[in-house]
Amino acid sequence: MSPSATSASPKREPCPASAGTRWVSHFVNINGLDSFLWAQDRAGRLMFEPAVPDRRWGTTPDELLEAMHHCGFQFWNETSDTAEHSAAEAAFALAEHLTGVRITPELLQNTAFICGSAEIR
């Protein structure tokens, strides 16, 4: 959980904190700005805006295309005026696919979170 999407920003080096592990981040702010990041061992494997999954970047931007379709992301050639847009739900499903952790209301309500901040130089 992160209060901001700075870790998923393409202008920053992908997650030094992912050294030796996998880092998955999904962010949506009050204005609807969203981002998804999958980093592994300091490499930004996949980064994109869940509302626009056609625009992906990273070292392996197409590796999870089948999983992204299965999770419910709507790509440009699949959208319609009647289709329900569920980018946030699809992002949580993709995060679960990558981590095996299912985010539920109970998990969020019953988990103690430690928060902090760091000054960015």
C-alpha positions as CSV (number, residue, x, y, z in Angstrom):
1,M,0.0,0.0,0.0
2,S,1.3,3.4,-0.9
3,P,-0.1,6.9,-0.4
4,S,1.2,8.0,-3.8
5,A,2.2,6.5,-7.1
6,T,5.7,7.9,-7.2
7,S,7.1,4.4,-7.2
8,A,5.4,3.7,-10.5
9,S,6.5,6.9,-12.1
10,P,8.3,6.3,-15.4
11,K,10.6,9.2,-14.5
12,R,12.1,7.4,-11.5
13,E,14.4,4.3,-11.3
14,P,12.1,1.3,-10.8
15,C,11.8,0.3,-7.2
16,P,15.2,-0.2,-5.6
17,A,13.2,-1.8,-2.8
18,S,12.4,-4.7,-5.2
19,A,16.0,-5.9,-5.1
20,G,15.8,-9.7,-4.6
21,T,12.0,-9.8,-4.5
22,R,8.8,-8.8,-6.4
23,W,7.0,-5.5,-5.9
24,V,3.5,-4.9,-7.1
25,S,1.8,-1.5,-6.7
26,H,-1.7,-0.3,-7.8
27,F,-2.6,3.3,-7.2
28,V,-5.7,5.5,-7.9
29,N,-6.1,9.0,-6.6
30,I,-9.2,11.1,-6.1
31,N,-8.9,12.5,-9.6
32,G,-8.9,9.1,-11.2
33,L,-5.1,9.1,-12.0
34,D,-4.1,5.5,-11.8
35,S,-0.9,3.4,-12.2
36,F,0.1,-0.2,-11.9
37,L,3.7,-1.3,-11.4
38,W,5.3,-4.8,-11.4
39,A,9.0,-4.7,-10.5
40,Q,11.2,-7.6,-9.8
41,D,14.8,-7.5,-8.6
42,R,15.0,-3.7,-9.4
43,A,13.7,-4.1,-13.0
44,G,10.4,-2.4,-13.9
45,R,8.8,-5.4,-15.7
46,L,5.4,-3.8,-16.4
47,M,4.1,-0.3,-15.8
48,F,0.8,1.2,-17.2
49,E,-2.3,3.1,-16.4
50,P,-5.1,0.5,-15.7
51,A,-7.6,2.7,-17.5
52,V,-5.4,2.6,-20.6
53,P,-3.9,-0.9,-20.6
54,D,-2.9,-0.6,-24.3
55,R,-0.1,1.8,-23.3
56,R,2.4,-0.3,-21.4
57,W,6.1,0.0,-20.8
58,G,8.8,-1.8,-18.9
59,T,11.3,-4.6,-19.6
60,T,8.5,-7.2,-20.3
61,P,5.4,-5.1,-21.1
62,D,3.6,-7.9,-22.9
63,E,4.4,-10.9,-20.7
64,L,1.1,-10.6,-18.8
65,L,-1.2,-9.9,-21.7
66,E,-3.2,-13.1,-21.3
67,A,-3.5,-12.6,-17.6
68,M,-4.6,-9.0,-18.2
69,H,-7.4,-10.1,-20.5
70,H,-8.4,-12.8,-18.0
71,C,-8.4,-10.1,-15.2
72,G,-10.8,-7.9,-17.1
73,F,-8.8,-5.1,-18.6
74,Q,-10.5,-3.5,-21.6
75,F,-8.2,-2.9,-24.5
76,W,-9.1,-0.4,-27.2
77,N,-10.3,-3.0,-29.7
78,E,-12.5,-4.6,-27.0
79,T,-14.3,-1.5,-25.6
80,S,-17.9,-0.6,-26.2
81,D,-20.4,2.0,-25.0
82,T,-22.2,-0.5,-22.9
83,A,-19.2,-2.3,-21.4
84,E,-18.7,-1.7,-17.7
85,H,-15.3,-0.1,-17.0
86,S,-13.6,-1.9,-14.1
87,A,-9.9,-0.9,-14.4
88,A,-9.5,-0.8,-10.6
89,E,-11.0,-4.2,-10.1
90,A,-8.9,-5.6,-12.9
91,A,-5.7,-4.1,-11.4
92,F,-6.5,-5.8,-8.0
93,A,-7.0,-9.1,-9.9
94,L,-3.7,-8.7,-11.7
95,A,-2.0,-8.0,-8.4
96,E,-3.5,-11.1,-7.0
97,H,-2.3,-13.1,-10.0
98,L,1.3,-11.9,-9.5
99,T,1.4,-12.2,-5.7
100,G,-1.2,-14.8,-4.7
101,V,-2.6,-12.3,-2.1
102,R,-6.3,-11.6,-2.4
103,I,-7.3,-8.1,-1.2
104,T,-10.6,-8.3,0.6
105,P,-12.5,-5.8,2.7
106,E,-11.7,-8.0,5.7
107,L,-8.0,-8.0,5.0
108,L,-8.0,-4.2,4.7
109,Q,-10.0,-3.8,7.9
110,N,-8.2,-6.3,10.1
111,T,-4.6,-5.7,9.1
112,A,-2.3,-3.3,11.0
113,F,-0.4,-1.1,8.6
114,I,2.8,0.7,9.3
115,C,3.1,4.0,7.5
116,G,6.0,6.4,6.9
117,S,7.3,8.8,4.5
118,A,10.7,9.7,3.1
119,E,11.9,13.0,1.7
120,I,12.6,12.8,-2.1
121,R,15.8,14.5,-3.1
